[in-house]
Amino acid sequence: MSDGAAFSLRALGQGWNAFFHRPADRELCALLRVAVAGLVLVNFAFAYPHVEFFWGEHGLLPAEAARSMLDPNAWTLLTLVPNTDAALWSCYWAAIASATMLGLGLFSRLNAIAVFVWLVSFHHRNTLILTGQDTVLRVLTFLLIFLPIGAAYSLDARLRKQQADGRERSGWALRVMQIFVCLVVFSAGVEKLAGDFWWQGDALYYVMHLDDYCCNLPVPELVRASPVIYRPLTWISLAIELAAPCLVWFKETRRPALVALVALHLGIEYMMNLFLFQWAMLAGWLSHLQPSEIGWVRARLSERARKLSTSVRSRLAAPRR
C-alpha cells in the first residue's frame, strides 16, 4: 500500500471517529432527557381515561387476539403479569413513575431503560392504536440510554456531583439521533414526490379539508380555498422536507435549516391533528443544537429571571399607601 493510500485511510478513520464519537454536550443531553420524558408523560396522561379500553382484557383488543397479531419475536412485559385490570394499572403507574424520575434525572440511565421497556410493552400490547409518534418516541428513548443524560441539571448530578466529573463520553447516540430525524423528514419528502397533488400544489388543499385531521386551530377560509396561498405553501413545505435535512449538516446553512424545520412542524401542528408527532420530532431536532446556542438561551433566561426577581422584590419592599 502506498503512503498516500495509507494516509487516506487514516484520515478517513479519523474523520469517522470525529463525526460519530465527538463527546456529547451534557447540557444538550439533559435538555433531550427532559423533553422526551415530558412527551412520554403527556402521552400516558392522555391515555389515562382509556387504559382499560386500550390495553385491558375486556377492551379493544383481548390479550389472545393481540398475541396473534404480534410478530413472534416481539415482546411485552404485559404478557408476564396477571391478565387483570389491577395488574394493568400497576404497570401503567410504574411507567408514569419511571418517566417522572427520568425527567427529574434520578437514576437517569436506569429509568431511560425502564421507560423504553414500558413503551415497547404497551405498544406491543395493542398495535392497532400506534402511530408515527410512538415509533419516534421509542427511538428517542432508546438512544437516551447511551447518552450522559444525568450529568447535568439532574438529581443524579446533585447527589453524585456528576457535573464535576471531567470524563468525556462518546456522542455516537446523539449523532444517530440527528441522522434519524433527518431521515424521517427527508423520506417523507421523497414519498411525496410520487404524488401528483404535491407537484401540482394542491396537497394542502386536501389536507385542510380532512375533517378527521384538520385542524388543531382555526384556518381562515381564505387560506383553505385560495390556490394563490395554499399552492406556494405546499411547494414550500415539500422543499423544506427535501432540502433542510441536507442543509442542516453545513455550518453556513444549519441555523436557517433548523428555523425552517421548526416552522414546518409548527405549521403542521397548527393545521393537522397528529397528537404528539410534531412535538416528538421537534424534540429530536434539539439534538442539532450547539453548546453555544444552549448557553445563549440559558443566559437570556437567567437574565429574564433575575429581572423578574428584582422587580418582585422591589414591589414587595415598596411601602404601602
N, C-alpha and C positions, 0 to 999 in steps of 0.2 A: 504494500500500500504506500502510495506517495505521501510526502509530508503534507501536501495540500489537501488530500482526501482525509488524512488523519485530523488535520486542523478543522476541516469542515464538519466531521462527525463530532469532534469535541465541542465545537461551537454549537452544533445542533443540540447536543446533550445539555450544555449549559443553558441554552435558550429554553429548552423544555423544562428544566428544573426551575428556572426563574419564572416561567409562566405559571406552572402548576403548584409550585411549592414555596412561593413567596409567603412569608409569615402573615397570618391573618390579623387584621387590626382588632383589638379586643373590644373597643367601644362599638365598632360596627357589628361584631358578633353578638354583643349584648343587645343592641338595637334589634337585630334579627330575632333573637330569642324572645324578646318582649312582644314584638309584632306577631310572630307565629303563634305564640302561646295565647295572645289575646284573640286571634281569629279562631283558634280551636275552642276557646271558651265560649265565644259568641255562637259558634256552630252548635255546640252541645246545648247552650242555653235555649236556642230556638227550637231544638228538638225536644225540650223538656215536656211540653204538653202531649207529645206524640210517642213517647218512649215505648210504651206497651204496644201501640199500633205498629210502629216501625219494626220493632225487634222482638216483641213478645210472641208467645206460642199461639195466642188467640188473636193475633193482629193480622197485618197484611200478608206475611209470609211465614207459615209454620216452619219449625226447625228442619223437619224431614224434607220439605219442599226446597228449602234454602240449600241444604246439602246436595240435593240432586242437581241444582243449577250451578253449583260451585265447582271450580276446577279441582280435581283430586289432590293436587299439590298445594292448594291454598289452605290456609289455616285461620282459625279464630278461637280465641280463648273462651268464647261464649258456648262452645261445644263441650268444654271441660267442666262447666258449672251446672248445677241442677237447673232443669228447664222450667223455672218458676219466675214469677214476677219479682219476688223478693231478691232472688239472685241477680236478675237483670238490673234492678235498681242499685244493688250493691256495686255492680260493675260500672254502672253509669256514674255514680258518685265517686268511685275510685278514679275514673278517668278525669272527672272535674278536679279532684284533688291534685292529681299529677300535673294537669295543665296549669293550675294555680301556682303550684310550687315551681314549675318551670318558669313562669312569668316572673316570680319573685327571685329566681336564681338560687333556690335552695336544693342542694344535691342536683345540680343542673344537668349533668350528663345522664345520671340515673333516671331523672324524670323525663328527659328527652327520649330515652329508650322506652320508658313506660308510656308516654303519650303516643309514640309511634305504634307500639304494640296495641294500645287500645283503639287507635284509629283503624288499623288493619282489622282488628277483631270486629268492630261494629260495622265496618264497610263490608266485610266478607259475610257477615250475618244476613245482610239484606242488600244484594247488589241492584235491586230494582230502583232504589232511590238515589243511586250515586250519580254525580255529575262531574264535570271537569274540575270544579273547585276541590273535590275530595282527592283527586289524584295529585293536584298541586300541593295541597296541604300535607299529604303523605310524603311526597318527595322532599319538601322543605324541612319537615320534621326529621326525616331520616338523615339529611345532611347536617342538621344541627348537632347530631350525636358526635360528629367528628371535628367540631369546632370548639375553641376555648370560650364557650358561651357563658361560663360562670366566672370569668377572670375580671369582669368589670361590672359595676352597677348591679350587684347581686348580694344576696345574703351570704353566699359562699365566699365572696371576696372580703366581706366584713369579718366573717367568722374565722377564715383561714388566712386572711391577709394576702389573697392571691394577686391583688393589684401590685404588690411589691415584688412579685415573682418575676425575675428577669428572663425566664426561659421563653424562647420563641417557638411557636408551633406552626407546622405547615398549614397553609391555607388552601390545600387542594380541594376540600369540600366547598369552600367559598367560590372557587373558580368553577367547579362543576355546577353550582347553583346559578352562577352568571350564565354559563352556557345553556343550562336548562331553560331559563326564562326566555333567552334569545331564540331557542329552537321552537318553543311553544308559539311565540308570536310570528316568527318567520314562516313556520309550517302552516299557520292559519292563513297567512297572506298567499302562500303558494297554492293552497287548496282553492282559494277564491279565484285564482287566475283561470280555473276551468269553468267558471260560471259566467254566462253572458251578461247577467244583470250587473256584475261588478264592472265589466268593460264598458257597458252602456251607461253606467252611473245611476241605475235605478234600484240598486240593492237596498239602500237605506229607506227608500220609499216603502218597500215591502216590510222591512224591519219595523218601521214606525206604525205599521198598520196590523201588526200581530197582537191581537188582544191579550193573549196569554203571557206575552213577554214585554210588551211596551205599555206603559212606561213607568219608571220609578217616580219621575217628576213630570209636571205638565210640559208638553212640547207644543209650542204655538202651531196653530193650523197653517200659518204661512210657511213654516218650515216643513211640515208634513206634506204639503200639497204643491210646493213650488219647485220645479226642476232646477231653477236658477240657484237654489240653495242646496237641495239635497244631493244633486249630482256632483258638485265640487266637493261636498263633504264625503261622499262615497269614494271618490278618487283619492282624496287626501288621506283618508283612513287606510286605504289599500297601500298607498305609497309609504305611509309610516310603518305598516306591518312588514313591508318588504325591505325598506331601507334602514330604519332605525336599529334593528338588531345587528346590522353590519357596522353602521357608523358609530355605535356605542363603544367599539373597541379602539377607536382612534382618539388621541388626545384632543385634537382640534375640534372634533365633532361630537365628543362624548356628552357634554352638557346639553347642547341643543337636541341631541337624540333622546336623552332622558326626559327632557321637558316635553318633547313631542309624545313620548310613550305615556307619560303621566296624563297629558291632555287626552290621549286616545282612550285610556282606561277610564278616566273620569267621565268622558263623553259617553262611552258605552254604559257606564253605571247610571248616568242620567237617563239615557234612552231605553235601557233594557233592564228587565228584572231577572238578573242572573245570580241573585243572592250574594255570595262572598267571592265569586270567582275573580272579579276585578281587583278586590282588595287583597286577595291572596297573591295575585300577580304583582301588585304594587309592592307587597312585602318582599317578593322575590327580587324586584328591581332595586331594592335597597342595597343588595349585595354589590352593586356597581358604584356605590358612593365611595369617595376618597376620604382618608382621615382628616384632611384639611377642611373639607366641606362639613364633616360632622363637628369639627372643632368650631367652625364659624357659626353653625346653628346653636351649639352649646353656649358660645359666648353671647349670642343675641338673646337667648332665653334667660341666661344668667343676668344680663343687663336689664331685661324687662322685669324679672323677678325682684331685682334689687330696687328698681324704681318704684315698683308696686309696694314693696315692703316699706320703703322710705315714706311714700305717700300715706300709707295706712298709719304708720307710727306718728307722723306729723298731725294727722287728723285726730288721732286718739289723744295726743298731747295738747291739742289746742284747747284753750279754756272755753267752757260752755257759757253762752249768754243767757 
